[in-house]
Amino acid sequence: MRTVSVSEVTDLVKEACIEANHFLSKDVEEKLCEAAKKEEAPLGRQILEQLKENLKIAGEDMIPICQDTGMAVIFLEVGQEVHFEGGSLTDAVNEGVRRGYVDGFLRKSVVKDPILRENTKDNTPAVIHYDIVPGDKVKITVAPKGFGSENMSRVFMLKPADGIEGVKNAILTAVKDAGPNACPPMVVGVGVGGTFEKCAILAKQALTRPLDQRSEIPWVRELEEEMLGRINRTGIGPGGLGGSTTAMAVNVNTYPTHIAGLPVAINICCHVNRHAVREL
C-alpha cells in the first residue's frame, strides 16, 4: 500500500490548470501547424497562421490561449493500492482548481446554480471522473473545456439497426450543425456504446487522446480516418469561413452496450483542445 498526501494532488491540479490554459499539448500544436501547411483556401490558411501566432503570444507572455478558460474536467486514474491521507480527495482536486484559476489569473466561468447563475468566483467545482485501476500510481488528466464547442455537442440514442451508417450520420450531423459555432478547426470526440451517460464520458475522454494516436480496433480506426476526411470535405473550414481543414482529428472510444441500443455521443472541441497530464 502506498500513501499519498492529498496536498500533492492539489499542487499538481493547480499546475495543470495553468499549463493547459497557456500551452497546447505537443500533438495538438503539431496538428495545427500541419493544417496551416496543407490548407487549400487562402483565407483558411490565413486564419490558421493567426491561430499559430496567437499560440506563440500566449506561451511567451503567459496569456491564456483563449478568453474562455473553460470548466475544469478532471480524469483521475487511481491505483487501488493507493491510500490518500490529509483530507478528502475531491476537496483536494477542487482546491487545486481554485488555486490554478485564482493564482493563475484565469477567467472564472462557473456558476453555483444553473438557473440562478451566481458565479462561484474561483471556477469550482470541477467535473471529476474517477477510475480505480490496478497498481499504486495516480494519473491526473486536467481538461479545461470551453463552452462554445461544448454547447455544440450531441447525444444520439440510435437503434441497433442503424448500425455503422447511423453512427457516421450522427457524427456528420453534429459537426454540420455546429458549423462555425464550434470555432473550427475542431477535434471531434466520439463515444459509441455503453449507456446514455457512458457514451458522453467516452466522447469527452476521447478528446484527451493524442491526436496522432489511432484506435487499435480496426473498424474504429477506419471510422476515425473516414470521418476526418468527410468532415474536412464539408468546406466549413477554419473559423467557419471555408477551407479544407474543418477538423484536425476524430477520436472514437467504444464500450459494450445493451442488445436494444446504440448510444452515440459527439463531444466537439475547438482547436484549443486543452489537456495536461500529471502522475504521482
N, C-alpha and C positions, 0 to 999 in steps of 0.2 A: 504494500500500500504506500502510495506517495502522497505527501501532504503539500498542498499549495495554499498560500495565503490569497484571499480574495483581493487584497490590495494590489497584487501583481496583475490580476485581471483588469482592475480599474486603470492602472497605468498603461497597459497595452491597448485597451479600448480607446483611451484618450489619444494616444499616439496615432492609432489607425484612423480615427475620425479626422484628425488634422491632415494626415498624409493623403488619405483618399480624396479629400476636397481640394488639394493643391496639385496633386500629381496623378496622371493616369497610369495604370499598370503598363508595363513594357509591351505586353501583347496588344493592348488597345491602341497605344501610341503608334506602334509599328503598322497596324492595320490602317490607321488614319493616314499615315504618310504614304503607304502603298496605294490607298484610294486616290490621294491627290495626284499621284503619278499616272494612274490609269484612267481617271475621269475623262470622259469624252467631250462633255459640254463645257465651253469656256466659262460660263457663269458658275457652273457647278465646281469647276477647278478653282476658280477664284474664291468661292466660299470655303472650300477645303483648305486652301492656303491661309485664309483668315483664321480658321479654327486652329491650324498649326501655330500661327503667330500668337493667338490667344493662349494656347497651352504653354508656349515659351515664356510669355509675360507672367503667367500665373506661377510658374515654377521659380522664375528669377526674383520676382517681387513678393512672393508669398501672398498672392491674391487668389481667392477661390476661383477655380476654373469656370464655375457658373454661379450666378447670383442665387439660384435655388440650391442651397446646400443640403437639401433632402431630409427625409425622415430616416433615422438610423435603423437599418435592418441588420441584425446580428445572427450569424450562424455559429453555434457553439458545438464542436465535436468534443465530447468529454470522455476520456478513458474511464472505464468502470473501476480501475484500480486507483483512481484519484480521490483523495479526501480534501475537501475545502475547509479552511478554518478562517476565523476572523469575521464572520457575518454571513449575510445572505449573498449568494452568487448573483441573483437577479438584481439586487440592490447595487452590487459592485459594478455590474455592467452598466446600469443606468448612471451611476456616479461617473464612470469613465466617459459616457456620452456627454453628461453635463459639463465636465471639465473640458472635454475636447471642444465643445461648441462655445462655452463661455470664455475659456482661456485662449482659444484659437480665434476668437472674434468672428465666428461663423454665424450666419443668419439663423435665427431661431424660428422654426416654421411649424411647430407642433401646438395644437390647441387641446385643452383639457377635455372638452366635451364637443362631440361632432356637431351639435346643434347650437349650443350657447357660444362656442368659438372664442373662449378666453385663452390667450396664449400662455403656455407654461413658462416661457421666458428662458428656458435652458435646453430646449429640443428634446426633453424627455417626456414620456417614456419611450424607450426603443421598442421595436418589434423583435422579439428574441425567439429563435428556433433552436431547441436543444436536441442533440442526438447522442445517445450513450453508445460508445464504441469500445472494442477491446483495447487493453493496454493502459498506460499510465501517462499519456500525453493529453494536452489540451490544445485544440486548434480553434482560433477565433477569426472568423471572416466578417469584416465590417463593410457593409454595402449601403452607403447613404443613397436613398432613392428619391430623385426629383419627381415632382408630380405632373409636370407637363406630359411626360411619356407615361407615367403610371396611370393617369386618367384614361389613356387610350387602350389599356389592357382589357382582355375579354376572357370569359369562360363559356365554353360551349358544351352542353350535355348531349353528345351525339348518340345515335343508335348504333349498336354493333354493325348493322348492315351498311352504315355509312362508310365504314372501312377507311383505308388509307386515303382515298379520294376525298372523303369527308374531312379528314384531318388537314389535307392540303388546302381545301376550300376555306376552312376555318382560319388558317394562318393568313391566307391571302386577303380574306375579308377583313380581318383585324388590321392588317397593315394598310390596306387601301382606305379603310375608314379613318385610320389615324392620320394618314397623309402628312401634311406639314406640321400638324399639331404635336407630333412626337419628336420634333427637332432632328430630322434625319441629317446625316446618316445614322441609322439606328442599329442596335443589336436586338435581335428577336429571341427571347427565351420562350421555349415551348415545353409544356408538361403534358404527357399523354398517359392516361391510366389513373389508377387509384380511385379517389372519390372526389366530390366537388371541391373540398378544401385541399386535398392532397395534390391534385394536378396543378393548383395555383402555386403551392410551395415549390413543386418541382420546376415550374417555369421560372420562378424567382431565383431559385438556386442555379438554374442553367445559365443565368446571366453572369455568374461568378466564375464559370469555367473559362480557362484560357481560350482566346478566340482562334488560336491555331491548333487547337486540340479537338479532333473529331470523335464522334462516338465509336465505341468498339463493336457495337451491334451493326451488322451490315445494312439492314433495311433502314435503320435510323440514320446512319452515315449518308446513305443515298438520299434520304429525305432532306437532311440538312443541306446537302450540296444542290439538290434540285430546287429547293425553296429559295435559297440565296439567289440563284440565277433568275428565277421567276419574279422575285421581289425587285431585283435590280432592273428587270425589263419593264417594270410598271412605269418608269420615267418620272417618278416622284422626285428623285434626286436630292442633292444636298440642300438643306433649308426648304425643301418642298418646291424649289424653283426650276426643277428639271435637271435631268442628267442620268448617268448610268450607275451612280452609287447611292442607292436608297438604304441599303443595309451593308454592314461590314461582316456580319456573321449571323447564322441561325443555329442556335444551340438547343438540342432536343433532349430532354430527360424522360424516361419512361418508368412505369411501375405496374405491377399486376392489378387487375381490376375485376369487377363483378361480371358474370356472364350476360347481364342485362344492360350493361352500359359501356360507353366510350367517352369518358370525360377528357376534354382538351382545354388547356389554358394557354393563353398567349400573353406574356408579360414583356412589354416593349420598353427598351431603354434608349435614350438619345446617345449621341457619340460620347457623352460624359458618363461612360459606363464604369462608375466608381466602385472599387473594392480594394481593400488592403487586408493582408493576412498576417497574423501573429501566431506563434506557437510557444507553448510552455512545456 
